[in-house]
Amino acid sequence: MDTEPLLSSKNNRYMVTIFGNIRISDEYGLEHLKDCCISLRGISDNWVINVRGALREPAIAFLKEEIGDHLILFELLNDSRGWIPNSRDMLTAVRYDHLFILNEDCINIAGTKVLNGALDEMQKHDADFMTHSWWMDGRLREGIDILELTYGTYVDTAYVTKDKWEALRAGGYPYHLVSFCGVLKKDFFIRLLAMDEHKLPLFLTQWLYKSMNFLRRHGFSMNKSYMYDSLNKALFYKLRRFTKEAPFDLEKGPRRTDILPIKISYPKQELLALIDDDLKGIGVDGYQLIKRGLYPTRNTFWVENADERARDEVLKQVSDELEVLCEELPRGVCYGGAYYQDSVRTYKMLQEMVFVQSGRVIFKSGDSSCMVRAGEKITYYPNIPYTIEATEDAIIIVVRETTGKKIKYLTSSCKFFVLPNSTDSAG
């Protein structure tokens, strides 16, 4: 029997539990986790988290400092049990009726007020699921009026039946019914766990794909995705696409109409966005925050002393991946632009260094700026638009990680130019 979602006595709004059973294995993932959690401040007072992976300890240290008494930590480190049994154990600490699934590679870009408004409305509409990401320039909402929506300020909600969903898909709608970039009703989450806990061994799926590849090489035309989905349906959806240590089999693609009917809320604006992924096959080129110049959100540049010895040490490390430019920068002239490595998934962000040999320059990136003087170097992320302006005649050495990579420029190139109103101030 459904119960009324719990209201926080402190702020009189519906509350969610932030639920994360996550693996943090490298510094890149750790920084993503920090930025994700910082962006979710003010969203919940019930964080239920299990951290695995090589960087578990520093991740936990950050979570304790950031979340404090609102954090409930689990130590479910035996991955051989599987993601589902470990997550079921964590449900004992869940206080609210809806779970906000924590993905360390997503950041709240809508702000606390809007995100809380969307979470409130989806619960008032008694929705089973709401995606908080995959906005895709608004394509997430294309055609959804056919679902007969209940309208709200922040979200619109539909009772999605098989017939309505098939009508939406007939118009070309490609997105998942349920992804884990989202918020799930606790009872619905438990239902998904029960459906997928017992699946066939992964090697059967691997054998199936090898067989399909063999047949295609020998002239048999087939859509492997469609064939897999058809066979999986015949086997009552017991084929496994991922290892049991990962949660991704719990996500339901557009053909998984066996889970319908359910109530789905659709946000009216982008809430969270993926840091480093364009979502190959269903995404939008340039969707990830890195390509939009919106990440990193912290520590986007830093200045260090760099005498000739320090400079020479860096230049000794110049490899086939580095491009070095030494340029005179007359007073009032700028060097700047923006670019990124153009790949669907960004595994390592490019950095650029500038050594100031003589003179001084002002570096500007976003809303921040700083003075860099002779004998100093500045390191920054060039995916965020930047300028380096000489406030007096200067010589700079630019070291870029661009050689041998597919680079996309947000400007025509990174170049030298004169600003209409050049800076003439000292720091």
C-alpha positions in Angstrom: 0.0 0.0 0.0 1.5 3.4 -1.0 2.2 5.9 1.7 2.4 9.7 1.6 6.0 10.7 0.9 7.7 12.0 4.1 8.0 15.7 4.6 11.0 17.3 6.3 9.9 19.0 9.5 12.7 21.5 9.0 11.8 22.9 5.7 8.3 21.4 5.0 9.3 19.9 1.6 9.3 16.3 0.4 12.7 14.6 1.0 14.8 12.1 -0.9 17.5 9.8 0.2 20.8 10.2 -1.8 21.8 6.6 -2.5 25.2 5.6 -3.8 26.9 2.2 -4.1 29.9 3.5 -6.0 33.4 2.6 -7.0 36.2 5.2 -6.9 39.4 3.8 -8.4 41.4 6.8 -9.6 42.0 10.5 -8.9 39.8 11.5 -11.8 36.8 9.7 -10.3 37.6 11.1 -6.9 37.5 14.7 -8.2 34.3 14.0 -10.0 32.8 12.7 -6.7 33.8 15.8 -4.9 32.3 18.1 -7.5 29.1 16.0 -7.7 28.5 16.1 -3.9 29.3 19.8 -3.6 26.7 20.5 -6.3 24.1 18.5 -4.3 24.3 20.6 -1.1 20.9 21.2 0.4 19.2 18.3 -1.4 19.0 15.7 1.3 19.7 15.0 5.0 19.9 11.3 4.4 23.0 10.1 2.4 23.3 6.3 2.3 26.7 5.5 0.7 28.9 2.5 0.1 32.3 3.2 -1.5 34.5 0.6 -3.1 37.7 0.9 -5.1 41.3 1.8 -4.7 40.6 5.3 -3.5 37.9 4.4 -1.1 39.6 5.9 2.0 40.2 9.4 0.5 36.7 9.3 -0.9 35.3 8.5 2.6 37.4 11.2 4.2 35.9 13.8 1.8 32.3 12.5 2.3 32.6 12.7 6.1 33.9 16.3 5.9 31.3 17.4 3.3 28.2 15.6 4.5 28.8 15.2 8.2 26.0 13.8 10.4 23.8 13.3 7.3 26.1 10.5 6.1 25.4 6.8 6.7 28.4 4.7 5.5 28.4 1.1 4.7 31.4 -1.2 4.3 30.1 -3.7 1.8 33.4 -4.5 0.1 32.8 -8.0 -1.2 32.0 -7.4 -4.8 31.6 -11.1 -5.4 28.2 -10.8 -3.7 27.1 -8.5 -6.5 25.8 -5.0 -6.6 22.2 -6.0 -6.0 22.6 -7.9 -2.7 24.9 -5.1 -1.3 22.4 -2.4 -2.3 19.5 -4.3 -0.7 21.5 -4.3 2.6 21.8 -0.6 2.3 18.1 -0.1 2.1 17.8 -0.6 5.9 19.2 3.0 6.3 16.9 4.7 3.7 14.5 7.1 5.5 12.5 8.4 2.5 10.3 7.1 -0.2 12.4 8.1 -3.1 16.1 7.4 -3.9 18.3 9.9 -5.7 20.9 7.6 -7.3 24.3 9.1 -6.8 26.5 9.1 -10.0 29.9 10.6 -9.3 30.1 11.8 -13.0 27.0 14.0 -12.9 26.8 17.6 -11.6 23.7 19.7 -10.6 23.7 22.6 -12.9 20.1 23.8 -12.3 20.8 24.9 -8.7 19.4 23.8 -5.4 16.0 25.6 -5.7 15.1 24.2 -9.1 16.3 20.7 -8.3 14.4 20.6 -5.0 11.3 21.9 -6.9 11.6 19.1 -9.4 12.1 16.5 -6.6 9.1 17.8 -4.7 6.8 17.7 -7.7 7.7 14.2 -8.9 6.8 13.0 -5.4 3.6 15.0 -5.3 2.8 13.3 -8.6 3.7 9.9 -7.0 6.1 9.1 -9.9 8.1 5.9 -10.0 11.0 7.4 -11.9 12.5 10.7 -13.0 15.7 11.1 -15.0 17.8 13.9 -13.6 20.2 13.9 -16.6 20.3 12.9 -20.3 18.6 16.3 -21.2 20.2 16.3 -24.6 19.4 19.9 -25.5 15.8 19.2 -24.7 15.5 16.1 -26.8 14.5 14.1 -23.7 11.1 15.8 -24.0 10.5 15.6 -27.7 7.1 14.1 -28.4 6.2 13.3 -24.8 2.9 15.1 -25.1 1.5 11.9 -26.6 1.8 10.4 -23.1 -1.0 12.6 -21.7 0.9 14.6 -19.1 0.0 16.0 -15.7 1.7 19.4 -15.8 3.7 21.1 -13.1 6.1 24.0 -12.6 9.3 21.9 -12.7 8.2 18.5 -14.1 5.4 17.0 -16.1 4.4 13.5 -15.3 2.8 10.7 -17.3 1.2 7.3 -16.5 3.1 5.4 -19.1 1.4 2.3 -20.5 2.8 0.0 -23.1 0.5 1.4 -25.8 1.5 5.0 -25.0 5.2 4.1 -24.9 5.0 2.3 -28.3 3.3 5.3 -29.8 6.1 7.6 -28.5 8.8 5.2 -29.9 7.0 5.1 -33.2 7.9 8.8 -33.6 11.6 8.0 -33.1 12.0 8.4 -29.3 15.3 6.7 -28.5 15.8 7.1 -24.7 15.7 4.6 -21.9 12.5 3.9 -19.9 14.7 3.8 -16.7 18.3 4.9 -16.3 20.4 5.2 -13.2 20.9 8.9 -13.9 17.7 9.4 -12.0 15.4 9.3 -9.0 13.4 6.1 -8.2 10.6 5.4 -5.9 11.9 3.1 -3.2 9.2 0.4 -3.9 10.0 0.6 -7.6 13.8 0.2 -6.9 13.1 -2.9 -4.8 11.0 -4.3 -7.7 13.9 -3.8 -10.1 16.3 -5.5 -7.7 14.0 -8.5 -7.4 13.6 -8.7 -11.2 17.3 -8.8 -11.9 19.0 -10.5 -9.0 19.1 -13.9 -10.6 20.4 -13.8 -14.2 22.2 -16.2 -16.5 26.1 -16.2 -16.5 27.7 -13.4 -18.5 29.6 -15.8 -20.7 26.4 -16.8 -22.4 25.8 -13.2 -23.6 29.5 -13.0 -24.7 29.0 -16.3 -26.6 25.8 -14.9 -28.2 27.6 -11.8 -29.5 30.5 -13.8 -30.8 28.1 -16.0 -32.6 26.3 -13.0 -34.2 29.6 -11.5 -35.2 30.6 -14.9 -36.9 27.3 -15.0 -38.8 27.6 -11.4 -40.0 31.2 -12.1 -41.2 29.7 -14.9 -43.3 27.0 -12.8 -45.0 24.1 -13.0 -42.6 22.6 -9.5 -42.1 21.3 -8.8 -38.6 20.8 -6.0 -36.1 22.7 -7.3 -33.1 20.9 -5.0 -30.6 17.5 -6.1 -31.8 18.5 -9.8 -31.9 19.8 -9.6 -28.4 16.7 -7.9 -27.1 14.5 -10.5 -28.8 16.4 -13.4 -27.4 16.5 -11.8 -24.0 12.7 -11.3 -24.0 12.3 -15.0 -25.0 14.4 -15.9 -22.0 12.3 -13.7 -19.6 15.0 -11.0 -19.6 17.6 -13.2 -17.8 20.5 -12.5 -20.1 23.2 -10.3 -18.5 25.0 -7.6 -20.3 27.3 -6.5 -17.5 29.0 -8.1 -14.6 27.0 -8.5 -11.4 29.4 -6.0 -9.7 27.9 -3.2 -11.8 24.3 -1.8 -11.6 23.8 -1.2 -15.3 21.5 -4.3 -16.0 19.0 -2.6 -13.7 18.6 0.2 -16.3 15.8 -0.5 -18.8 16.2 0.4 -22.4 13.4 1.6 -24.7 12.3 -2.0 -25.6 11.8 -3.1 -22.0 8.0 -2.6 -22.0 7.7 -5.5 -19.5 8.1 -3.1 -16.6 5.1 -1.0 -17.7 2.9 0.6 -16.6 4.8 3.1 -14.4 4.6 6.8 -13.7 7.5 8.9 -15.1 8.3 12.5 -14.5 10.0 14.5 -17.2 11.9 17.7 -16.0 11.1 20.9 -17.8 14.8 22.0 -17.9 18.2 20.4 -17.5 18.9 19.4 -13.9 22.2 17.5 -13.8 24.6 16.9 -16.7 27.4 14.4 -17.3 30.9 15.6 -16.8 32.7 13.6 -19.4 30.4 11.6 -21.7 28.4 12.5 -24.8 26.5 9.1 -24.5 27.5 7.4 -27.8 24.6 6.4 -30.0 21.9 8.4 -28.3 23.7 11.5 -27.2 24.4 14.9 -28.6 27.9 15.9 -29.8 29.3 18.4 -27.2 26.7 17.4 -24.5 29.3 16.7 -21.8 30.2 19.6 -19.4 33.9 19.4 -20.4 33.0 20.2 -24.0 30.6 23.0 -23.0 33.4 24.7 -21.0 31.5 24.2 -17.7 33.9 21.8 -16.0 36.0 21.8 -13.9 34.0 23.9 -11.4 36.9 24.2 -8.9 40.6 24.9 -9.3 40.4 25.8 -12.9 43.9 27.3 -13.0 46.9 27.8 -10.7 50.1 29.9 -10.7 53.5 28.7 -9.6 57.0 30.1 -9.5 59.0 28.9 -12.5 62.6 30.1 -12.9 64.7 29.0 -15.8 65.6 25.7 -14.2 62.0 24.8 -13.5 61.1 25.8 -17.1 63.9 23.7 -18.6 62.8 20.7 -16.6 59.4 20.9 -18.1 60.7 21.4 -21.6 63.0 18.4 -21.2 59.8 16.3 -20.9 58.4 17.5 -24.2 57.3 14.5 -26.1 55.4 13.8 -29.4 52.2 14.8 -27.6 53.3 18.3 -26.7 53.4 21.5 -28.8 55.6 24.4 -27.7 55.2 28.0 -28.8 57.5 30.8 -27.9 56.0 34.2 -28.7 56.5 37.9 -28.1 53.3 39.4 -26.7 53.3 43.2 -27.1 51.4 45.3 -24.6 47.6 45.1 -25.2 47.8 41.9 -27.3 46.1 38.7 -26.2 46.6 35.0 -26.6 43.5 33.0 -26.1 40.7 30.8 -27.2 39.2 27.5 -26.1 39.5 23.9 -27.3 39.1 20.3 -26.1 40.0 16.8 -27.2 37.1 15.7 -29.4 36.1 12.2 -28.2 32.7 10.8 -27.1 34.2 10.0 -23.7 36.8 12.2 -22.1 39.1 10.1 -20.0 41.8 12.7 -19.3 41.4 16.5 -19.5 43.9 18.5 -21.5 46.0 21.1 -19.7 47.9 24.0 -21.0 50.9 25.8 -19.4 52.2 29.3 -20.1 55.6 30.4 -18.8 56.1 34.2 -18.6 59.7 34.8 -19.6 59.5 38.6 -19.3 56.9 41.3 -18.7 53.6 40.4 -17.1 50.2 39.3 -18.3 46.6 39.0 -17.0 45.0 35.6 -17.3 41.2 35.5 -17.5 39.0 32.4 -17.5 35.2 32.6 -16.8 34.6 35.1 -14.0 38.2 34.7 -12.6 41.4 36.4 -13.4 44.9 36.8 -12.0 48.2 38.5 -12.8 51.2 36.3 -13.9 54.6 37.9 -13.8 58.0 37.1 -15.2 59.4 33.9 -13.6 56.0 32.4 -13.0 53.9 29.9 -14.9 50.2 29.4 -15.1 48.5 26.0 -15.7 44.8 25.8 -16.8 42.2 23.8 -18.6 41.8 25.2 -22.1 38.3 23.8 -22.6 37.1 26.9 -20.6 37.4 30.0 -22.8 40.4 32.1 -21.7 42.6 35.1 -22.6 46.1 36.0 -21.7 46.7 39.7 -22.1 50.0 41.5 -21.9 49.9 44.5 -19.6 53.4 45.3 -20.7 55.6 43.8 -23.5 56.0 40.2 -22.6 57.5 37.0 -23.9 55.6 33.8 -23.2 56.2 30.1 -23.8 53.0 28.0 -24.3 53.1 24.3 -23.8 50.0 22.4 -25.2 49.0 18.8 -25.1 47.5 18.8 -28.6 50.0 17.0 -30.9 48.6 13.8 -32.3 45.1 14.4 -30.8 41.8 15.2 -32.5 41.2 18.8 -31.3 38.0 20.8 -31.6 38.3 24.5 -31.2 35.4 26.5 -29.7 37.0 29.5 -31.4 38.6 29.5 -34.9 41.8 28.5 -33.1 43.9 29.5 -30.2 45.5 32.7 -31.5 46.9 36.1 -30.9 44.7 39.2 -31.2 44.1 42.7 -29.9 41.2 43.4 -27.5 39.2 46.6 -28.2 39.7 47.7 -24.6 43.0 46.3 -23.4 44.0 46.2 -19.8 46.7 48.5 -18.6 46.7 47.8 -14.9 49.4 46.4 -12.6 48.8 43.7 -10.1 
